[in-house]
């Protein structure tokens, strides 16, 4: 499964607040989604036959600002490059 959340708007319009939240208003979309994801994985530890399930979770949080792409999980990361692969798909190089 692949999920993408795209927050778009003018500077100061509340994108960061909506995505992350704060102490007084509560958690934002990212925090709530991660909590629900981990709860769902915890509740479905086994398949219908009782066999243990395993999960592989990968995630990236990126910011595109002034035509620069940054990895929000790596503080002080350099700008990332966007490229087109051989299938014509657009990808961001994370390395």
N, C-alpha and C positions, 0 to 999 in steps of 0.2 A: 504494500500500500504506500502511496506517496501523497503527501498533503502539503499544500502551500497556502500560506496566509499572506496577503499582500495589503499593506496599509499605505495609502497614498493620500497626500494632501499638502497644503501649504505649511510652511514653517510656523510652528506655534498653534497648529490646529488640534493637537491632542493625540497624535499618533502614538508617541512614546507612552503617554499615560494610559491609553487604551490597551496597548500591547503588554506593558509591564505592570501598570498599576502603581499604587503607593500605599504607605502605612495607614493613612486616614480613610481612603476610599476602598481599599482592598486590592486583591490581586487582579491583574489584567489577563487578557486573552492567552498569552504565552504560558503564564503560570497555571491558569485554570486548565488549559489543554494538557499540559504535562501531568498535572495531578490526575486528571481523568484517564489519561493513557496508562499511567502506572497502576491506578486502581483497577482498570479493566484487565491488565496483564496479571495482576495478583488474583483476581476472581476467576480467571480462566487458566489455571495452572496445568490442567489436564484436558485431553480430548475426550470424546464421547465414550471411548473404551478405557479410560483411566490412565492412558499413557501420558507421561509428562510432556508438556509443550516447552519449546524454547523460543526465545525471541531475540532478534537482533535489531537494535534501535540505533539509528544514525540520525543526526540532526545538524542543521546549520542555521544560524541566524545571521542574516546579512543586511546591511544598510546600503542603499544607493542614494547618494547625496552629491549634487553638483557633478554628475556623471562619473563618480568614483564609487567603487564597490568595496565595502569593508566587511570583514568577518567580526561580528560582535562578540563571539566567544573567545577571541584571541586579542587581548588588549594590545594596542600599538602595532597591530598587524599592518603590513603594507597593503596597498590597493590590490584587489584581485582582478584578474583578466577574464573577460567574457569571450568565448570562442564558439565556433560552429564545428561540430564533429562531422565525420564522413556521412552520416545519415541526414545531415541538414538540421540537426537538433542544436539548440543554443545551450551551452553549459558554462558554468563559472568554474574556473580552475581554483581549487582550494589548496593547492600545494605551492 
